[in-house]
Amino acid sequence: MANKVTLTKPQHASPEVHAIFEDIRQTKGDKFLTPTWGFFALDIDLLTHWWGLTKRLQMKQGDLPQTTLNSISLVCAAEVDCPRCINNHQTHLIEHFGLTAEDVQEILDFENSQVLDEKTKSILRFARKVAFNEGTDEQDFNALRRHGVTDLGVAEIVSMAMLESGMARHAVGVAPFEDGENWPREYVPSPFYGENVNR
């Protein structure tokens, strides 16, 4: 194989990159400084803006509940069939937001869930359609409005769908050609993630 993409490792980070890596660790926890950030750290501006958007959508209170927005991340990861992404987001939902493994399964199969409310289903459905070009229609949009989703809420749904579908596509499309196998294992969510770091 041609030379792999060399990720910017935490131990080799510039002061500017180190500062953002530290913010990621303090905001999400050590286990979530994943190789994706080493990829974007190849350029400080890319890292700054990708992390800024991620932090706003995943970790800061917006118009929609954080658990709902982070559920969009999980749905996007599952749609792309990215093992490490699914593991990352389910671990994040469980450890940061107190969901159970059963809750995560309900999100993954949200269309058939008897537990999730209709508002959450409508949001996840709309996000999936936006992210994967399935085509939204008036019925989809009206469902959001019927459940009280505001203009800002729609912007958050679309932003998270675009962000996380892109992150998952990066993982399945580029990660096999990165040197993720050399990423420090203390910065990945689980042993399973480490075993699938190049997938």
C-alpha positions in Angstrom: 0.0 0.0 0.0 1.1 3.6 -0.7 2.3 5.6 2.3 -0.6 6.0 4.7 -1.9 9.4 6.0 0.1 10.2 9.1 -2.3 11.4 11.8 -1.1 14.2 14.1 -0.6 12.2 17.4 -1.2 13.9 20.7 2.4 13.4 21.7 3.6 15.3 18.6 1.0 18.1 18.6 2.0 21.7 18.2 1.0 24.0 21.0 -2.1 25.2 19.0 -3.2 21.7 18.3 -2.4 20.6 21.8 -4.7 23.3 23.2 -7.6 22.0 21.1 -6.8 18.4 21.9 -7.0 19.3 25.6 -10.3 21.0 25.1 -11.6 17.8 23.5 -10.4 15.8 26.4 -11.8 18.1 29.0 -15.1 18.4 27.2 -15.7 14.8 26.1 -13.2 12.8 28.1 -9.8 11.2 27.3 -11.4 8.3 25.5 -13.0 10.5 22.9 -9.8 12.1 21.6 -10.1 9.7 18.6 -8.0 9.4 15.5 -10.5 11.6 13.6 -9.1 14.6 15.5 -5.6 13.6 14.5 -6.8 13.7 10.8 -8.2 17.2 11.1 -5.2 18.3 13.1 -3.2 18.2 9.9 -4.4 21.8 9.6 -5.1 24.0 12.6 -8.0 25.8 10.9 -9.7 22.5 9.9 -9.3 21.2 13.5 -10.6 24.5 15.0 -13.7 24.6 12.9 -14.6 20.8 12.9 -14.2 20.7 16.7 -16.1 24.0 17.1 -19.1 22.7 15.3 -18.9 19.3 17.0 -18.7 20.9 20.4 -21.6 23.2 19.7 -23.9 20.4 18.5 -22.8 17.6 20.8 -21.9 19.2 24.0 -23.6 22.6 24.4 -27.3 23.2 25.2 -29.2 24.3 22.1 -32.8 24.3 21.1 -33.1 20.5 20.9 -32.1 18.2 23.7 -28.5 17.0 23.6 -29.5 13.4 23.7 -31.6 13.9 20.6 -28.8 15.6 18.7 -26.4 12.9 19.8 -28.9 10.3 18.7 -28.6 11.7 15.2 -24.9 11.0 15.3 -25.6 7.3 16.1 -28.2 7.0 13.4 -25.8 8.5 10.8 -23.0 6.1 11.9 -25.3 3.1 11.6 -26.5 4.2 8.2 -22.9 4.3 6.9 -22.2 1.0 8.7 -19.1 2.4 10.4 -18.2 0.0 13.3 -15.9 2.4 15.1 -18.4 5.3 14.7 -21.3 3.3 16.1 -19.2 2.3 19.1 -18.0 5.9 19.6 -21.5 7.3 19.6 -23.2 4.6 21.7 -20.4 4.8 24.3 -20.8 8.6 24.3 -24.6 8.4 24.8 -24.2 5.9 27.6 -21.3 7.6 29.5 -22.2 11.2 29.0 -26.0 11.2 28.9 -26.9 8.2 31.0 -28.6 6.1 28.4 -28.7 2.4 28.7 -27.7 -0.2 26.1 -31.4 -0.8 25.6 -31.9 2.9 24.9 -29.2 2.8 22.3 -30.9 -0.2 20.6 -34.2 1.7 20.5 -32.4 4.6 18.7 -30.7 2.3 16.2 -34.1 0.8 15.3 -36.1 4.0 15.9 -38.6 3.4 13.1 -39.9 0.3 15.0 -39.4 1.6 18.5 -42.3 1.3 20.9 -40.4 3.4 23.4 -39.3 6.6 21.6 -41.8 9.4 21.3 -43.1 10.5 17.9 -41.2 13.8 18.1 -37.8 12.0 18.4 -38.7 9.6 15.6 -39.7 12.5 13.4 -36.4 14.3 14.1 -34.3 11.2 13.5 -36.2 10.4 10.3 -35.7 13.9 8.9 -32.0 13.9 9.8 -31.4 10.6 8.1 -33.2 11.7 5.0 -31.2 15.0 4.9 -27.9 13.2 5.5 -28.3 10.5 2.9 -30.2 12.3 0.2 -33.4 10.3 0.6 -35.5 13.3 -0.1 -37.7 15.1 2.4 -41.2 16.1 1.7 -43.9 18.3 3.2 -45.1 15.5 5.5 -41.6 15.1 7.0 -41.3 18.9 7.6 -44.9 19.2 8.9 -44.1 16.4 11.4 -41.3 18.5 12.9 -43.6 21.6 13.2 -46.4 19.5 14.7 -44.0 18.5 17.4 -42.9 22.0 18.1 -39.5 22.0 16.4 -38.4 25.7 15.8 -36.4 27.2 13.0 -33.3 26.9 15.2 -34.2 23.3 15.9 -34.3 22.5 12.1 -30.9 24.2 11.7 -29.5 22.0 14.5 -31.0 18.8 12.9 -29.5 19.6 9.5 -26.2 20.7 10.9 -25.8 17.5 13.0 -26.9 15.3 10.0 -24.4 16.9 7.7 -21.6 16.9 10.3 -22.0 13.3 11.4 -22.7 11.7 8.0 -19.5 13.4 6.9 -17.5 12.2 9.9 -18.8 8.6 9.3 -18.0 8.8 5.6 -14.5 9.9 6.5 -14.1 6.9 8.7 -15.2 4.3 6.2 -13.6 6.0 3.2 -10.2 7.3 4.5 -9.5 5.6 7.8 -8.2 2.4 6.1 -5.5 4.6 4.6 -4.5 6.3 7.9 -2.0 5.1 10.4 -4.7 4.8 13.1 -3.2 1.6 14.3 -0.5 3.9 15.9 -3.0 6.1 17.7 -2.6 5.9 21.5 -5.2 3.5 22.8 -5.9 5.5 25.9 -7.7 7.9 23.6 -10.2 5.6 22.1 -13.7 4.8 23.5 -13.2 1.0 23.9 -11.1 -2.0 23.0 -13.7 -2.7 20.2 -13.0 0.7 18.7 -9.2 0.0 18.9 -9.7 -3.2 17.0 -11.7 -1.4 14.3 -9.6 1.8 14.2 -9.0 1.5 10.5 -12.6 0.8 9.6 
